Amino acid sequence: MTTWITICDTCKRDGWETRAPGQTDGERLAALIETAAPEEIRTRRISCLMGCSEGCNIAIQAEGKLSYTLGRFEPAPDAAEAIVDYAARHAQSDTGVVPYRDWPQGVKGHFVTRHPPLPTE
């Protein structure tokens, strides 16, 4: 079962124009996550996860597992590494539940929503 990191590439934090003109914070975070993700963790970009007040936003999903939306990330290498680390732990879990003690420090305080898996019937 493939775990996906979906990255909002339109997220803009305050002052984004001065950090990387012509590139949103979401695009910057997406590039960092794509570079950090191993082959078994898939990534995709989407224009708007509708969490603008919580940007930068990502979702971690896999068929038949709990899915999570996380936000309030800076577009920085340490954030990307924590996101990928959590996604790897999600991939190893049968249900998508990662015990709190195993959460990377960089994702703590960033969870926005949790979604149950879609029904199979």
Residue frames as a rotation matrix with the C-alpha (Angstrom) as fourth column:
MET 1
0.584 0.812 0.000 0.00
0.812 -0.584 0.000 0.00
0.000 0.000 -1.000 0.00
THR 2
-0.301 -0.728 0.616 1.48
0.739 -0.586 -0.331 3.32
0.602 0.356 0.715 -1.07
THR 3
0.244 0.280 -0.929 1.68
0.787 -0.617 0.020 6.26
-0.567 -0.736 -0.371 1.31
TRP 4
0.096 -0.085 0.992 1.32
0.796 -0.592 -0.127 9.65
0.598 0.802 0.011 -0.36
ILE 5
-0.342 -0.129 -0.931 2.38
0.617 -0.778 -0.119 13.10
-0.709 -0.615 0.346 0.76
THR 6
0.245 0.486 0.839 0.15
0.904 -0.428 -0.016 15.65
0.351 0.762 -0.544 -0.95
ILE 7
-0.485 -0.560 -0.672 1.67
0.736 -0.677 0.032 19.12
-0.473 -0.478 0.740 -0.83
CYS 8
0.717 0.695 -0.058 -0.22
0.593 -0.651 -0.473 22.35
-0.367 0.305 -0.879 -1.38
ASP 9
-0.255 -0.896 0.364 1.92
0.962 -0.199 0.185 24.29
-0.094 0.398 0.913 -3.83
THR 10
0.041 0.320 0.947 -0.07
0.448 -0.853 0.268 27.53
0.893 0.413 -0.178 -3.53
CYS 11
0.636 0.179 -0.751 0.50
0.772 -0.137 0.621 28.08
0.009 -0.974 -0.225 0.22
LYS 12
-0.048 -0.604 0.795 1.85
0.310 -0.766 -0.563 31.52
0.949 0.219 0.224 1.06
ARG 13
0.196 0.011 -0.980 2.98
0.978 -0.073 0.195 32.58
-0.070 -0.997 -0.025 4.50
ASP 14
0.938 0.149 -0.313 3.30
0.172 -0.984 0.047 36.24
-0.301 -0.098 -0.948 5.44
GLY 15
0.390 -0.815 -0.429 6.19
-0.609 -0.578 0.543 37.85
-0.690 0.050 -0.722 3.59
TRP 16
0.437 -0.201 0.876 6.51
0.417 0.909 0.001 35.06
-0.797 0.365 0.481 1.04
GLU 17
0.966 0.008 0.258 7.22
0.243 -0.365 -0.899 37.48
0.087 0.931 -0.355 -1.81
THR 18
0.636 -0.758 0.145 10.51
-0.764 -0.645 -0.015 38.58
0.105 -0.101 -0.989 -0.27
ARG 19
0.317 -0.527 0.788 11.86
-0.414 0.671 0.615 35.08
-0.853 -0.521 -0.006 0.44
ALA 20
-0.617 -0.455 0.642 11.81
0.353 0.569 0.743 33.64
-0.703 0.685 -0.191 -3.08
PRO 21
-0.212 0.572 -0.792 10.29
-0.639 -0.694 -0.330 35.96
-0.739 0.437 0.513 -5.67
GLY 22
-0.180 0.249 -0.952 8.23
-0.941 0.239 0.240 34.05
0.287 0.938 0.192 -8.22
GLN 23
-0.489 -0.003 -0.872 7.92
0.053 0.998 -0.033 30.97
0.871 -0.062 -0.488 -6.00
THR 24
0.484 0.726 0.489 5.30
-0.534 -0.197 0.822 30.32
0.693 -0.659 0.292 -3.31
ASP 25
-0.237 -0.496 0.835 6.23
-0.961 0.244 -0.128 28.90
-0.140 -0.833 -0.535 0.08
GLY 26
0.575 0.547 0.608 4.23
-0.440 0.834 -0.333 25.80
-0.690 -0.076 0.720 -0.90
GLU 27
0.898 -0.312 -0.309 6.37
-0.204 0.325 -0.923 25.31
0.389 0.893 0.228 -4.01
ARG 28
-0.031 -0.959 0.281 9.51
-0.810 -0.141 -0.569 25.65
0.586 -0.245 -0.772 -1.90
LEU 29
-0.104 0.052 0.993 8.27
-0.829 0.547 -0.115 23.12
-0.549 -0.836 -0.014 0.67
ALA 30
0.875 0.473 0.100 7.15
-0.324 0.727 -0.606 20.75
-0.359 0.498 0.789 -2.11
ALA 31
0.566 -0.733 -0.378 10.61
-0.440 0.119 -0.890 20.76
0.697 0.670 -0.255 -3.67
LEU 32
-0.330 -0.706 0.627 12.22
-0.914 0.073 -0.399 20.02
0.236 -0.705 -0.669 -0.30
ILE 33
0.200 0.494 0.846 9.83
-0.651 0.712 -0.262 17.15
-0.732 -0.499 0.464 0.43
GLU 34
0.949 0.167 -0.268 10.25
-0.315 0.524 -0.791 15.69
0.008 0.835 0.550 -3.06
THR 35
0.168 -0.971 -0.168 14.02
-0.634 0.025 -0.773 15.70
0.755 0.236 -0.612 -2.59
ALA 36
-0.466 -0.380 0.799 13.83
-0.885 0.218 -0.412 14.12
-0.018 -0.899 -0.437 0.89
ALA 37
0.452 0.784 0.425 11.24
-0.766 0.586 -0.265 11.41
-0.457 -0.205 0.865 0.11
PRO 38
-0.659 -0.622 0.423 12.48
-0.341 0.749 0.568 7.88
-0.670 0.230 -0.706 -0.57
GLU 39
-0.874 0.255 -0.414 11.03
-0.357 0.240 0.902 5.89
0.329 0.937 -0.119 -3.47
GLU 40
-0.682 0.620 -0.389 8.47
0.655 0.754 0.054 4.10
0.326 -0.218 -0.920 -1.31
ILE 41
-0.140 0.632 -0.762 6.86
0.559 -0.585 -0.588 7.40
-0.817 -0.508 -0.272 -0.27
ARG 42
-0.259 0.130 0.957 5.11
0.935 -0.216 0.283 9.06
0.244 0.968 -0.065 -3.19
THR 43
-0.533 0.090 -0.841 4.59
0.319 -0.900 -0.298 12.81
-0.784 -0.427 0.451 -3.48
ARG 44
-0.207 0.462 0.862 2.21
0.926 -0.193 0.325 14.95
0.316 0.866 -0.388 -5.46
ARG 45
-0.954 -0.064 -0.293 1.42
0.148 -0.950 -0.274 18.63
-0.261 -0.305 0.916 -5.63
ILE 46
-0.058 0.957 0.283 -2.05
0.982 0.004 0.189 20.11
0.180 0.289 -0.940 -5.59
SER 47
-0.785 -0.131 0.606 -3.07
0.139 -0.990 -0.034 23.71
0.604 0.057 0.795 -5.95
CYS 48
-0.407 0.494 0.768 -4.87
-0.780 -0.625 -0.011 24.48
0.475 -0.604 0.640 -2.68
LEU 49
-0.672 0.216 -0.708 -5.74
0.474 0.860 -0.188 22.22
0.569 -0.462 -0.680 0.21
MET 50
0.185 0.822 0.538 -8.01
0.124 -0.563 0.817 25.03
0.975 -0.085 -0.206 1.47
GLY 51
0.554 -0.080 -0.829 -6.09
0.832 0.108 0.545 25.54
0.046 -0.991 0.126 4.69
CYS 52
0.292 -0.483 0.826 -4.81
0.420 -0.711 -0.564 28.99
0.859 0.511 -0.005 3.82
SER 53
0.640 -0.034 0.767 -4.82
-0.573 -0.686 0.448 30.26
0.511 -0.726 -0.459 7.40
GLU 54
0.823 -0.322 0.469 -2.72
-0.195 0.615 0.764 27.22
-0.534 -0.720 0.443 8.39
GLY 55
0.902 -0.423 -0.088 -0.15
0.031 0.266 -0.963 27.26
0.431 0.866 0.253 5.52
CYS 56
-0.414 -0.142 -0.899 2.05
-0.869 0.357 0.343 25.56
0.272 0.923 -0.271 4.55
ASN 57
0.278 0.707 0.651 -0.18
-0.794 0.550 -0.258 22.47
-0.540 -0.445 0.714 4.34
ILE 58
-0.685 -0.381 -0.621 0.34
-0.650 0.705 0.284 18.83
0.330 0.598 -0.730 3.46
ALA 59
0.526 0.778 0.344 -1.74
-0.846 0.522 0.114 15.65
-0.091 -0.351 0.932 3.66
ILE 60
-0.745 -0.666 0.036 -0.50
-0.664 0.746 0.054 12.13
-0.063 0.017 -0.998 4.41
GLN 61
0.317 0.948 0.012 -2.71
-0.887 0.300 -0.350 9.42
-0.335 0.101 0.937 2.94
ALA 62
-0.885 -0.413 -0.216 -2.83
-0.465 0.802 0.373 5.73
0.019 0.431 -0.902 2.08
GLU 63
-0.123 0.879 -0.460 -5.69
-0.583 0.311 0.751 3.52
0.803 0.361 0.475 1.02
GLY 64
0.380 0.439 -0.814 -7.42
0.288 0.780 0.556 1.86
0.879 -0.446 0.170 3.97
LYS 65
-0.363 -0.587 -0.724 -5.60
0.900 -0.019 -0.435 3.97
0.241 -0.810 0.535 6.58
LEU 66
0.576 0.409 -0.707 -6.27
0.625 -0.778 0.059 7.07
-0.526 -0.476 -0.704 8.63
SER 67
0.051 -0.514 0.856 -5.21
0.816 -0.473 -0.333 10.18
0.576 0.715 0.396 6.74
TYR 68
0.197 -0.096 -0.976 -3.89
0.800 -0.560 0.217 13.40
-0.567 -0.823 -0.034 8.22
THR 69
0.556 -0.118 0.823 -3.70
0.454 -0.786 -0.419 17.05
0.696 0.607 -0.384 7.24
LEU 70
0.171 -0.590 -0.789 -0.81
0.899 -0.235 0.370 18.98
-0.404 -0.773 0.490 8.77
GLY 71
0.611 0.073 0.788 -0.09
0.521 -0.787 -0.331 22.68
0.596 0.613 -0.518 8.50
ARG 72
0.972 -0.226 0.065 1.79
-0.222 -0.785 0.578 25.68
-0.080 -0.576 -0.813 9.81
PHE 73
0.471 -0.853 0.225 5.09
0.762 0.522 0.384 24.56
-0.445 -0.009 0.895 8.30
GLU 74
0.364 -0.530 -0.765 7.93
-0.532 -0.793 0.297 26.80
-0.765 0.299 -0.571 7.26
PRO 75
0.982 -0.089 -0.169 9.35
-0.102 0.502 -0.859 25.87
0.161 0.860 0.484 3.86
ALA 76
0.240 -0.920 0.310 12.59
-0.971 -0.219 0.099 24.58
-0.023 -0.324 -0.946 5.42
PRO 77
-0.256 -0.435 -0.863 14.67
-0.540 0.805 -0.246 21.39
0.802 0.403 -0.441 5.15
ASP 78
-0.974 -0.128 0.187 14.01
-0.226 0.487 -0.844 20.35
0.017 -0.864 -0.503 8.77
ALA 79
-0.152 0.983 0.098 10.24
-0.735 -0.047 -0.676 20.58
-0.661 -0.175 0.730 8.21
ALA 80
0.301 0.220 -0.928 10.50
-0.888 0.419 -0.188 18.50
0.347 0.881 0.322 5.02
GLU 81
-0.627 -0.621 -0.470 12.58
-0.386 0.772 -0.505 15.85
0.677 -0.135 -0.723 6.80
ALA 82
-0.826 0.383 0.415 10.09
-0.355 0.220 -0.909 15.61
-0.439 -0.897 -0.045 9.69
ILE 83
0.173 0.926 -0.336 7.17
-0.891 0.002 -0.455 15.29
-0.421 0.378 0.825 7.26
VAL 84
0.122 -0.206 -0.971 8.92
-0.723 0.652 -0.230 12.53
0.680 0.730 -0.069 5.31
ASP 85
-0.887 -0.461 0.004 9.91
-0.315 0.599 -0.737 10.76
0.337 -0.655 -0.676 8.54
TYR 86
-0.459 0.800 0.388 6.30
-0.554 0.083 -0.828 10.81
-0.694 -0.595 0.405 9.77
ALA 87
0.365 0.602 -0.711 5.05
-0.930 0.204 -0.305 9.58
-0.039 0.772 0.634 6.36
ALA 88
-0.373 -0.577 -0.727 7.50
-0.548 0.769 -0.329 6.65
0.749 0.276 -0.602 6.54
ARG 89
-0.958 0.071 0.279 6.13
-0.223 0.430 -0.875 5.73
-0.182 -0.900 -0.396 9.97
HIS 90
-0.016 0.991 -0.130 2.58
-0.782 -0.094 -0.617 6.05
-0.624 0.092 0.776 8.61
ALA 91
0.147 0.008 -0.989 3.56
-0.880 0.457 -0.127 3.70
0.451 0.889 0.074 5.77
GLN 92
-0.764 -0.541 -0.352 4.84
-0.308 0.785 -0.538 1.11
0.567 -0.302 -0.766 8.27
SER 93
-0.728 0.562 0.393 1.60
-0.430 0.072 -0.900 1.20
-0.534 -0.824 0.189 10.28
ASP 94
-0.810 0.491 0.322 -1.26
0.584 0.723 0.368 -1.12
-0.052 0.486 -0.872 9.33
THR 95
0.156 0.971 -0.184 -3.85
0.966 -0.188 -0.176 1.50
-0.205 -0.150 -0.967 10.28
GLY 96
0.161 -0.184 0.970 -2.02
0.466 -0.852 -0.239 4.77
0.870 0.490 -0.052 9.72
VAL 97
0.968 0.160 0.191 -1.79
-0.100 -0.454 0.885 5.38
0.228 -0.876 -0.424 13.47
VAL 98
-0.035 -0.996 -0.085 1.68
0.288 0.072 -0.955 6.36
0.957 -0.058 0.284 14.61
PRO 99
0.465 0.202 -0.862 2.09
0.875 0.044 0.483 6.39
0.135 -0.978 -0.157 18.41
TYR 100
0.974 -0.011 0.227 2.78
-0.033 -0.995 0.095 9.88
0.225 -0.100 -0.969 19.72
ARG 101
0.608 -0.789 0.088 6.08
-0.106 0.029 0.994 8.75
-0.787 -0.614 -0.066 21.24
ASP 102
-0.057 -0.621 0.782 7.25
0.755 0.486 0.441 7.94
-0.653 0.615 0.441 17.68
TRP 103
0.870 0.384 0.309 6.29
0.492 -0.652 -0.577 11.26
-0.020 0.654 -0.756 16.11
PRO 104
-0.232 -0.921 0.313 9.25
0.877 -0.337 -0.343 13.27
0.421 0.195 0.886 14.84
GLN 105
-0.359 0.036 -0.933 9.57
0.689 -0.664 -0.291 16.49
-0.629 -0.747 0.214 16.86
GLY 106
-0.951 -0.174 -0.257 9.12
-0.022 -0.788 0.615 18.54
-0.310 0.590 0.746 13.69
VAL 107
-0.595 0.803 0.038 5.48
0.177 0.084 0.981 17.44
0.784 0.590 -0.192 13.21
LYS 108
-0.345 0.470 -0.813 4.31
0.938 0.154 -0.309 17.90
-0.020 -0.869 -0.494 16.78
GLY 109
-0.287 0.346 -0.893 1.85
0.277 -0.863 -0.423 20.79
-0.917 -0.369 0.152 16.94
HIS 110
-0.807 -0.100 -0.583 1.25
-0.478 -0.470 0.742 20.69
-0.348 0.877 0.332 13.17
PHE 111
-0.807 0.553 0.208 -1.73
0.591 0.760 0.272 18.32
-0.007 0.343 -0.939 12.97
VAL 112
-0.818 0.571 -0.067 -4.89
-0.574 -0.810 0.117 20.01
0.012 0.134 0.991 11.68
THR 113
0.300 0.953 0.031 -7.29
-0.948 0.302 -0.101 17.15
-0.106 0.001 0.994 10.87
ARG 114
-0.827 -0.375 0.419 -7.56
-0.322 0.926 0.195 13.36
-0.461 0.026 -0.887 10.86
HIS 115
0.004 0.826 -0.564 -9.76
-1.000 0.015 0.015 11.52
0.021 0.563 0.826 8.38
PRO 116
0.087 0.081 0.993 -10.98
-0.323 0.945 -0.049 7.94
-0.942 -0.317 0.109 8.65
PRO 117
-0.919 -0.375 0.122 -10.39
-0.035 0.385 0.922 5.65
-0.393 0.843 -0.367 5.69
LEU 118
-0.345 0.818 -0.460 -13.17
-0.929 -0.228 0.292 5.51
0.134 0.528 0.839 3.12
PRO 119
0.185 0.479 0.858 -15.57
-0.540 0.779 -0.319 2.60
-0.821 -0.404 0.403 3.58
THR 120
-0.855 -0.519 0.008 -14.95
-0.308 0.521 0.796 -0.39
-0.417 0.678 -0.605 1.34
GLU 121
-0.576 0.733 0.361 -18.66
0.802 0.592 0.078 -1.00
-0.157 0.334 -0.929 0.82
